Structures are given as C-alpha cells and as structure tokens.
Amino acid sequence: MTINELREKRNQAWNAAKAFVETKRDKDGLLSEEDAKTYAQMEKKVQDYGAEIERMEAMSAMEAQLNRPTSSPITEKPMNGKSTADEKPKTGRASDAYRTGMLTALRSNFHQVSDVLREGVDADGGYLVPEEYDSRLIQTLSEENIMRKLGHTITTSGEHKINIAATAPAAAWIEEGGALSFGDATFAQILLDAHKLHVAIKVTEELLYDNAFKLEDYILTEFGKALANAEEDAFLNGTGVGQPLGLFAETGGGHVAETLTAALKSDDLITLIHALKRPYRKSASFIMNDKTIAQIRKLKDNNGAYIWQPSYQAGEPDRILGYTVHTSAYAPENAIAFGDYSYYNIGDRGTRSFKQLNELFAGNGMIGFVAKERVDGKLILPEAVQILKLKTE
C-alpha cells in the first residue's frame, strides 16, 4: 500500500470517528461509556495510520539517501560562482509540496488534505494560501487597485497605532533678556483596525475534476479581481463602519477645498491645486471618475489651449495642468481629489486564506470556495488631500 493510500484511509477513518461522535452524543452532549471506548478504538486506528505513514516516509527517505551517487557530475555552467546545490530548499508555505497540496485539496473539495497543509491552518478553520499564491493575489490587487499603488501599505499582526503631531510649537521674537515663552506640542493617534473582507465563488464539479481546466489560475484571478474592486471602493468611499474609511468620506476623508454651485471651469482646477499646501504638491495627483474626465477634456485655459495633456508615450500617464491623473470607476462623479495619497495608510492584517463550503451547494452539483482577508485604510492627514465638490445636476 502506498503512502497516499494510507493517507486517504487515515482521512476516511478520522471522518468516520468524527461522525460517530456527533451521532452518539446524548442530550447533554456526552458519550456513553461504551461509545467512548468505541471512539477510543477509532482514534487509535487514526493514530496507527499516522505512525505507519511516518514509518513509510522515513523508509522512503532512507532509500533515496542510500541510492544517491557518491559524486555528482557537473552538467551546467556555474552561475556567478553558485550552483543550484547552494540554494536553500523552500520550506513551509513557500514549498512546492504546500502548493501542490493546496491544489489537490481544492480539486477534491478539501477531502484530500495532506499533512503539509496542517501548518497553514488559520484561526477560522481555513487554510492559509501558499506564499506564491499570496504574492500573486497581492500582485493582482496592485494591478487593479489604484489606491494600493498610491497609498502606504503596512502589514500588521494586530491593531496598529499611528502617531500624529496635532500641533507644533511656534517660534516667537523676544527682547534681549526677556522671558522665554513655551508652546505645547500635542500629539494624536490614529488606529488601523482589521475589517474582514471575503469573496465566495462556485465551481461546477465537472470543472473541479477536469485536469484540463486551470482551476488554480481561475480561482486566483477571480479572487484577486473581486478583492481588488471591493478594496478600491472602500478606500475611496468607505464609511469606516465595518470597512475602511474612504478618501472621499465626509468625515475623516480629504479636506473639502470648495463646493461649486456652477459648472466646472478650468480656473476651478487651478484653485484646487493651490488649495493644497506646497510640500504636498510635489507628489500630488488627481483622482476622478471617467465621466468627470469627459468634462475636463473640453476645458481650455485663458489662452484657448486645452488643459488636458494626453500621454503620447506608452506607460506615461495623462496629465492636467502638469499633474498626473488617475481614474477609478469607484470615484464619485460629483467630486475630484487632488493630493499626496501616500498619507492614506492601508493596514493588511496577516495573510489571505482559502476555505471550502461543505455541502452548501451539494444539491446542484456545485463546489464553493471562500477567500478572506482583514484590511483597514485611513487618511492620516486630511490636509494632504483636497476635494473639489462639483455641482450636481
């Protein structure tokens, strides 16, 4: 019998033991003496399977070691004085075994869970994604989410406190020999919490068991896009209640520089730019909705030249009055932001994880998966972003 067959039998024995306990509990949630003995025997069988698996793995490792040649021929040119033997093997969630185990678990609806995944169990019972998966999710978020490009991201293990200088001491002129005056420097704190964001998808059983279907790529792409869209919406419009506090929030968002009562003019954008303090303007850019850009592209300065400056070089952004323009489908149609968005802090709590939805869609031949993360976001200096409110129709 192979190691994989033993693992499958161990999983079946463990599931049977759990099912036995659930069906034999009395009204007080206890087992009878006889049932407890039966469960003990079932548990010992699971442990015996585990011991046999460890024995076979040790034998396999010993066999491989004994069969190794006493010397290895050089088959490749050395690279920078190093060979592949110098590279440290990947361990934990970075290992190929963990990645393969996760893919096998996904395709079997987590009925085939290898031992290597046990080290990646999170507090809610899901399995932490392999390191390669997690980095690919982050990459998808960065490509889809403008606020992850512009903001400042912090990875935290708990509630994160950010210290803010609320007021600074002021200098004062004094006469020769005059008494010194002292100003009080005060400080405030902003807390980055951890709001839970999750996305669920369903996959048909036919696709799940079809090896030709690239399940891994599909799940990562769909999870990445869904998380990115939800994040960007919250980073721009979030209320701060159960979700991040958005850049355009009425309280805690950017400072409202002006509220227009007439149609937008080119002079209004000049006013918006100079409402931002000079130090912030060095790294400032615009954020607006695509529909707002359609209005701005028609605006001209006092010399009759369009203030919109389209990019003629690949990779270069469009500009307005010399400043970069970022567009988002989630930016409000009645507001324009201009500022240095590095003062918008994004707090990632821990890592993302996968979890299967047992039996939820069994009746219609579907398998459910859930990805979740904990994240928060806040603008720590409202004066770093100025908001121009547009006239609503």
N, C-alpha and C positions, 0 to 999 in steps of 0.2 A: 504493500500500500504506500502511495506517495505522501509527501508532506502536505500537499494541497488537499488530498482526500481526507487526511486526518484532521486538518483544519476545518473542513466542511462538516465532518462528523462531530467535531467539538462544538461548532456553532449550532448544529441541529440539537445536540444534547443540551446545550445551555438554554436554547429557546424552549425546549420541552420542559426543562426544570422550572423556568420562569412561569410558563403556562400552568404547570402543575400547582405551583404555589398560589397563583391567582384564583384557581378554581376550587382550592381546598380550604381557603380561609373561612373561619366561622364569622358570625355576626360581629364579633369583637376584633376581627382581623387577625386571629391566631390560628395556628395549625394544631391538630390533634397530635398526641404523642406518636401514633402510628404513622401519620402523614409526615411528621418531622423526620422520622427515621428514613422513610422513603425518599424524601428530598435530600437527606444527607448522603444517601447512596448515589443519587443522581448527580449531586455536586461533586462527589469523589470521582465519578466517572469523567466529568469535565476536567477535573484536575489531572486525572491519569492521562487523558488525551494530551493535555498541555505538557506533561512530563515526557511523554513519548515523542511529541513534536520537537521539544528541546533536544532530546537524545539524538533524533534523526538529523537535526540541523547540525549538531556537534560532529556527528559522524561524517556528514557531507563536507563540512569544513575541513576535517582531518583528511578525508580522502583527497580533496582538492590540493591540500598542502603537500601531501605525500607524492602527488602526481606532478608537482611543479618541477620544471627543469632546474638543474643546479646553476645554470647560467642562461642569460637572455641575449639573443643576437640583437645587434643594432640594425633596425630596419628603416629608420628615418633620420634625417639630418637634425642634429641638435638645434634648438631654437633659443638663442640668447643664453647659451650655456646651461639650459634647463631641459629636462626630459619630462615626459608625462608621468614618470615614476615619482618626480619631485612634487607633483600636485597632491594636495591633501584630499582624501576622499570626502565627498559630501555626506553629511550626517543629518539626522532629524528630518525636518520638513523640507530641507534642501536636497535630500537624497532622491535618486531615481526610484528607489523602492517605494518611498512615500507617494511620489507622483503616480507610479503605476498602481499602487494600492488604492489611491483615491479614484482613479479612472475605473478600476474594477468594481469598486463599491458603487459608483454612480450607475454603471451599466447593470448591476444586479439589484438595484434599488436598496443598496446597503444590506443585502442579505449575505454577501460575501465580504466580510470586513477582516482584513489581515491584521496581525499583531502590530505591524509597524504604524498603523493609524492610531493605536491606543495612546501614543504620546502626544497626539494632537487633538484630544477631546476638550471642548470648551465647557464653560460653566452651565450652558443650557442644553448640553447633550449632543450638540452638533460636532462636526469635525473641522478643525482649522484647515484652511486651504493650504496646499503646498506652497513653499516660498516662491517658486516660479509662477504659480497661479496668482498669488497675491500681487507680485510685482506687475504681472500682466493686467490685472484689474486696475491697479493704480495707473498704469500707462494708458489704459482706455479712458479712465476718468480725466487724466491730464489733457488728452486729445479732444475730448468732448466738452469739457467744463472750463470756461474761461476764468472762473474765479480761482480754480486750483492753479492756473498759470500765474495769475496776478497777485493772489493773496499769499500770506505767510503760513506755511503748514507746520504744525507741531505734533509729534507723536507722543502721547501721554499714556501713563499707566493708571492714572486716577485724575481727580479733579485738579485742574491746572490754574494757578493764580498768576495774574499778570499785574505787576506794579506799575501804576501810572502817576507821574508827577502832576498833581492837580494845580498847584500854584508854585511859582518860583520866587525867591527873594528878589527885591528890586534895589538897584543902586541909588544912592542919594548924595547930593552935594552937602558938605558941612564946612563950617568956618574952622579956621586954624584953632586947634584945641577944643573944638566943640564936641558935644556928646555924640556917641555913635547911636544910630537907630537900627534896630534889628527887624527884619522881615521874616515871617514864618513861612517856611516851605512845607506844603501839605502834600500828602500822598493818598492815592485811592487804589483800589484793587478791582480788577475785572476777572470773573471766574469763567473758565471754559469747562462746560459740563460734558455729558455724553448722551446725546439723544439717539434712540435706536431707529435705524432705517433698514427696511428689509424689502426684498423683491422676490416674488414667487413665480415660477414658470411650470408649465405642464408639458410633458413629452409623452407621445404615444409609446406603448410597449413595443410596437413593431420597430420604431426608430431606435429605442433604447437597446434592443438586442441585435440591431443591424450593425455589424462591424464596419460596413462601408460608410455609415453616417458618422461624420466627425462630431461626435457628441461633445467632446472637450471644447472645441473651438466655438460651437454653437452656444453652450452654456456660458462660457467666459464672455463672449461678445454680448449676449443678451443681458446678462447680469451687469456687465460694465456700463452699457448704454443706459439701462434703466436707473442704476445708481447715480450715474453722472447727471442725468436730466433732473432727477429729484433733488440732488445736491445743489445744482446751479439755481433752480427755482427757489430753494430755501435760502441760499447765500444772498440772493438778490431781494426776495420778498418775504422771507420768514418772519414770523411774529415773535419768536423767542420762547413760545409756549409749546413744549414738546418737540421743538425743532430749532435750528439755528436762528439767530437774529439777522435779518437781511439788511443789505446795504441801503435799500430804499425805504426801510421801516420808518414810520412816522416818529417813533421814539427810540433812540438808540442807533438810528441809521445816520447817514450823512447829513450835514447841515444844509438846510434849505436856504439857498442864496437869494432866490427871487421866485415869486409866483406870477406868471404872466396873465394878463387879462385881455391881451390881444394876440394876434397871430405871431408866430415866431419870426424874428428878424435876425440878420447876421450880427447886428450890434448886441443882441441879447447873448450870443455865444461869446463875444468879446468880454462882456460884463461878467459872464460865468467864469471865464478863465482867470480874470483878475480878482474875482472874489476869493480865489484860493491863494493862501499865503505863498510867497515866493519860494521858500525852501521846498514846499511840496510840489511846486510846478516842475521841478527838474525831472521828476519821474512820473508825471501825471499823464493821464489819457482819458478818453471818453468811453462811456458805456451807454448804449442806447438800443432801442428796438429797431428792426429793419424798416418798419413803417415810418419811424421818425427820420431815418436817413433819407427816405424818399423826399421828404420836405426839405431837408437841408441841402441836398444836391442841387436844388433850384435857387438857392440863395446866392447873392452876389455882394461884394464889398462896395465901398463908395466909388471905386474906380471901374465898376462894371465887371470885375473878374469873379469867377465862381470861387467861393471859399472852400469848396470841396476839392481835395487834391488826390485824385485816384492814383493808385500804385501802377507803375509801368514796368516794374521789375518783380519777377517771381519771388515770393517769400517776404516781400516788403508790404507793410500794411497801408491801407488808405489813411489819409490824414485830413484833419480840419484845422485850418489856421496853424499848421505845423505840428499838431499833436495827433498821436495815434488814435484810431477809432476801433473799438471792439463792439461787436453786435451780439445780441442774445435774444432768442425768441422769448425768453422769460423776463426781459427788462420791460418795465411798464411803458405803455405807449404815450403816457402823459408826463414823462419825466426824463431828464438827461443827467447822468452823473459825470463829474469831472474831478479827478483827484489821484492820489497816490494810494493804490489798493494794497500795497504791502502792509498797511496798517489794519487790513482785515485779516484776523487770525483764525485759522482753521485748525481745530484740535481733533486728531484721529486717536480714538481710544482703542488700543490693542490692534488686532488684525481681523480680517474678514473671515467668515466661516460658512460652510455648507451644512445643510440639514435636509434629510428626506422627510416627506409627508407620508407616513404609514397609513395605508388603507383608505386615505381620503378620497381618491379617485378610482379605487379598485373596480367599482361598478361600471365605469365607462371606458376601461382599458387605458387609463392614463396614469402616468407616474409624476408626482410633484416634487420639486426641489425648491429650497429656500436659501438665499444668500442674505447675510445680515452684517451690518457694521454699526459702530457707535461713533458719532461725529457731532461736533458743535462748531459754530462760527460766530464771530462778533467783530464789529468795527471798534477797535480800542481807542481811536482818536477821531471823533466825529468831524473835527475841523479839517482833517486830511482829505475829506471828500465833500465837495459842494454839489448840491442838487438844484437843478432848474426845473421848476414845475411849469408845465405847458398848459395853455388854455384848453379846456375840454370842450368838445363840440356839444 
